[in-house]
Amino acid sequence: MSDEKEYMKTGTTTVAIVCRDGIVLCADKRVTSGYLVSYKKFQKIIPITDNIAVTVAGTVSDVQLLVKLIRAELELKKIRTKREATVKEATNLLANMVYNNIRRMSMIPGISHFVIGGKDDTGFYAYDVGADGSIVPCDEYVSSGSGSVMAYGVLETLFKKDLSVEEGVKLGVKAINAAVQRDIASGNGVDVVTITKDGVKHHLSKEIDMSIEA
């Protein structure tokens, strides 16, 4: 494609909330190509192991490829070491992939932004993996994507320490809803994934009906 605006991008609002008994990941469903809504049901929260999941933002082809690669690498690591990778190990591996991806010469910018959440034997963790490959640990909450400004307004106002996962789900949905109402690149619904002692679970998927009937 000759015009960068034609590339499919997730636009996106994603949220991660650290709770006392787990992690909550939330995201909208919209994919855009410039001002065109090119897909309305994109899954932006993707499990990469039974206990770790990521939210995705950026150029769709890049995030899809990197998710496939991190899944494969973590499975190989499990076979070689006879144990599950820790959340920190998975984060470091993904960040290294992102770092190399964005610095590779290409006609299409390899922009990808991930929020990774998971559990291991030492506890529950969330990390923000920036488009440059940087890693920022998340102690309370983090949001990424074009609608993150609106989401942060809700999170800053309503977040409290030691939220339960159920309370975190309600807060995350409110944050995504705020972005959907005001960010043109976010919309069409919300997905929620929880990570508890039982692993990664798809908690909620709700579409927004935008049809008009005469």
C-alpha positions in Angstrom: 0.0 0.0 0.0 1.3 3.4 -0.9 -0.4 5.4 1.9 0.4 4.7 5.5 -3.2 5.5 6.5 -4.4 2.4 4.6 -2.6 0.0 6.9 -4.9 -1.9 9.2 -4.4 -0.7 12.8 -6.1 -1.7 15.9 -6.6 1.9 16.9 -7.5 0.6 20.3 -8.1 1.0 23.9 -6.7 -1.7 26.2 -6.6 -1.7 30.0 -4.9 -3.9 32.6 -5.8 -3.8 36.3 -3.9 -5.5 39.0 -6.3 -6.9 41.7 -5.7 -8.6 45.0 -6.7 -12.0 43.5 -5.7 -11.7 39.9 -5.3 -9.5 36.8 -8.1 -8.0 34.6 -7.5 -7.3 30.9 -10.0 -5.3 28.8 -10.1 -4.1 25.2 -12.4 -2.8 22.6 -13.1 -4.6 19.3 -12.5 -2.1 16.5 -9.9 -2.2 13.7 -9.4 0.9 11.5 -7.8 1.7 8.2 -7.4 5.5 8.3 -11.0 6.7 8.8 -12.5 3.4 7.7 -13.7 0.8 10.3 -12.3 -2.2 8.6 -13.3 -4.9 11.2 -15.7 -4.8 14.1 -15.0 -8.0 16.0 -11.2 -8.2 16.5 -10.0 -10.1 19.5 -7.4 -7.8 21.1 -6.8 -10.0 24.2 -4.9 -13.1 23.3 -3.8 -16.0 25.6 -0.2 -17.0 25.0 -0.1 -19.7 27.7 -2.6 -21.2 30.1 -1.6 -18.5 32.6 -0.5 -15.5 30.6 -2.3 -13.3 28.1 -1.5 -10.1 26.2 -3.5 -7.1 24.9 -2.5 -5.9 21.5 -2.3 -2.5 19.8 -0.6 -1.3 16.6 -0.2 -2.6 13.1 -2.4 -5.7 12.8 0.0 -7.8 10.8 2.9 -7.1 13.2 0.9 -7.9 16.4 -0.5 -11.1 14.9 3.0 -12.3 13.9 4.6 -11.5 17.2 1.8 -13.3 19.1 2.4 -16.4 17.0 6.1 -16.2 17.6 5.9 -15.7 21.4 3.4 -18.6 21.7 5.8 -20.9 19.9 8.9 -19.7 21.8 7.2 -20.2 25.2 6.1 -23.7 24.2 9.6 -24.6 23.1 11.0 -23.1 26.3 8.6 -25.3 28.3 9.7 -28.4 26.4 13.4 -27.6 26.9 13.2 -26.6 30.6 10.4 -28.9 31.7 8.6 -25.9 33.4 6.3 -23.0 32.6 8.0 -19.7 31.9 7.5 -17.0 34.5 5.6 -13.8 33.6 8.9 -11.9 33.7 10.6 -14.3 31.4 7.7 -14.1 28.9 7.8 -10.3 29.1 11.5 -10.1 28.5 11.2 -12.4 25.5 8.3 -10.5 24.0 10.0 -7.1 24.6 13.1 -8.4 22.7 10.9 -9.4 19.8 9.2 -5.9 19.8 12.6 -4.2 20.0 14.0 -6.0 17.0 10.7 -5.7 15.0 10.4 -1.9 15.1 14.1 -1.5 14.2 14.0 -3.7 11.1 13.9 -1.7 7.8 10.5 -2.0 6.2 8.1 -0.1 4.0 5.4 -0.7 6.6 6.1 0.6 10.1 6.3 -2.3 12.5 4.5 -0.6 15.4 3.3 -3.0 18.1 2.3 -2.3 21.7 1.5 -5.0 24.2 0.2 -5.2 27.8 1.1 -8.6 29.3 -0.6 -10.0 32.3 -0.2 -13.4 34.0 0.5 -15.5 37.0 3.3 -17.8 38.0 4.5 -19.5 41.3 5.4 -16.1 42.8 2.2 -14.2 42.1 0.3 -12.1 39.7 2.0 -9.6 37.4 1.3 -7.1 34.6 3.8 -5.3 32.4 3.5 -2.6 29.7 5.7 -3.5 26.7 6.1 -0.3 24.7 6.3 0.0 20.9 10.1 0.5 21.3 10.6 -2.7 23.3 10.7 -1.0 26.7 9.3 -2.8 29.8 7.4 -0.9 32.5 6.0 -2.9 35.5 2.4 -2.2 36.4 1.5 -2.1 40.1 -2.0 -0.8 39.8 -3.3 -0.2 36.2 -2.2 0.7 32.7 -3.9 1.6 29.5 -2.6 1.6 25.9 -3.8 2.8 22.5 -5.5 5.9 21.1 -8.3 5.8 23.7 -6.0 5.5 26.7 -6.4 9.2 27.6 -10.1 8.7 28.2 -9.6 5.4 30.0 -6.9 6.9 32.3 -9.4 9.5 33.4 -11.7 6.8 34.7 -8.9 4.7 36.2 -7.4 7.6 38.0 -10.7 8.6 39.5 -12.2 5.2 40.5 -9.2 2.8 41.1 -8.7 1.7 44.7 -6.1 -0.6 46.2 -7.0 -4.2 46.8 -9.9 -4.4 44.3 -11.3 -7.9 43.7 -11.3 -9.3 40.2 -15.0 -8.8 40.0 -14.6 -5.1 41.0 -11.7 -4.8 38.5 -13.9 -6.1 35.7 -16.5 -3.4 36.4 -13.9 -0.7 36.5 -12.2 -2.0 33.3 -15.5 -2.0 31.4 -16.2 1.6 32.5 -12.7 2.7 31.3 -13.2 1.0 27.9 -16.7 2.6 27.6 -15.3 6.0 28.2 -12.9 5.6 25.4 -15.5 4.1 23.1 -17.7 7.1 23.6 -15.0 9.6 22.6 -12.2 7.9 20.6 -13.0 7.4 16.9 -10.5 4.5 16.6 -12.0 2.5 19.5 -15.5 0.9 19.6 -17.9 -1.8 18.6 -17.7 -3.6 21.9 -15.6 -4.8 24.8 -13.8 -8.1 25.7 -12.7 -8.9 29.2 -10.2 -11.6 30.2 -9.4 -12.5 33.8 -6.3 -14.2 35.1 -6.8 -15.9 38.5 -5.5 -18.9 40.4 -7.4 -20.9 37.8 -5.5 -19.4 34.9 -6.7 -17.3 31.9 -10.4 -17.2 31.5 -12.6 -15.3 28.9 -14.9 -13.4 31.2 -17.0 -11.2 29.0 -17.6 -10.3 25.3 -20.2 -7.7 24.4 -20.8 -6.1 21.0 -22.4 -2.7 20.5 -25.2 -2.7 18.0 -24.9 0.4 15.8 -27.6 -0.5 13.3 -30.4 1.9 12.5 -33.8 0.5 11.6 -36.4 2.6 9.7 
